[in-house]
Amino acid sequence: MELVASARCGIKMLQLIQPPAMQALLQLEAQQLRHRQTKHWNPKFKKLRKLKFIKMDIPNLQEKPGDLSQEEMRSRLKERGVLPPRPWLERPFHISCTGGIFEPYVPPEGDGKKSFISSAGAKQKFEFLEKKSKSVLAVRKIRSYEEDFRKEDFVNDAQDIYIAAHTQMAAKDKYKLREFITERCYPEMMHNIRDKTIHWRFLQSLEPPKLVHARVTDMITKDNLFAQVTVRFHTQQMLAIYDRFGRLMHGSETLSKDVLEYVVFEKHISNEYGKWRLHDKIIPDWLPPKEPGMVTYRVIEESEEEAIEALLPEGDKKLEAGKVQQLQEKQPTQIEATATSSAVSEAQAVSESNAKPASPSI
């Protein structure tokens, strides 16, 4: 026992007198054994790593809104920055233009052509003077919202809007086009111009533009007012429309035509930032219908037809075979005649081959 006790004392003495490097190694081993393997070996930034995590209050998902009082619900919404629900279900909406022309102007028949004075023409003049009083009142109403509105200046601005709208339509710039036309006019102008090339030019005005009609109406409320002004344009234009294959469908780039149009411009006068835009064109009932445009298509060659038949499913092939059978039933005589002629030609060929002498053998 005394020997064991002396040995232990000797080991302790050796540990006390060992060099500092050995002491550091023993401390490191003790530290590694004391901590888990998942933690970093250097605890220097332990506090900073702890601050990277934010403690959050987990909401109680089992809680029902009906169990809370008004004050508790209000405090919860205020903490989360949520506005309280509205007691009504209405949604705000904005009406930027009207859905059509109210009280459309009826152009006189034969306008733009030389015509003699007749009873019908005198009646139209009288109706025009009768409707002119309403237009004067509408112009006064427009001036109450737009002080600088003058007929002489407006018709020139309207012509600029007309030219800009048609130029952007020909260029297919749908974003700039919306600045010059209303939302109701946009689908009508952009309809059926896909896969087409449009060349349009404004050449000159044969007659100065003229304001012939003006109306003001309210929408939903009495303060929400829209103004519509009809302007008469008698101009000279050039129009050529090409299809997707580059073939001319309508018009010409060398010939100009005289165009008489009644164009309606609209403005939301109650809106401080409203502006005049092209809204619609008036087409009278007495005007004869226009000729429809040429329909273009691609001619499929025989080789392509065979390729298409090869790609067809079996059901379509059966339909094609049924069509062929119907044609054969309609023309049996022609089929029989071709069959007999082919049989006769084969018989003649066989007889000629039998009549030839055999070649001599060497």
Secondary structure, 3 states (H helix, E strand, C coil): CHHHHHHHHHHHHHHHHCCHHHHHHHHHHHHHHHCCCCCCCCHHHHHHHHHCCCCCCCCCCCCCHHHCCHHHHHHHHHHHCCCCCCCCCCCCCCCCCCCCCCCCCCCCCCCCCCCCCCHHHHHHHHHHHHHHHHHHHHHHHHHHHCCCCCHHHHHHHHHHHHHHHHHHHHHCCHHHHCCCECCCHHHHHHCCCCCCEEEEEEEEEEEEEEEEEEEEEECCCCCCEEEEEEEEEEEEEEEEEECCCCCEEEEEEEEEEEEEEEEEEEECCCCCCCCCEEEEEECCCCCCCCCCCCCCCCCCCHHHHHHHHHHCCHHHHHHHHHHHHHHHHHCHHHHHHHHHHHHHHHHHHHHHHHHCCCCCCC
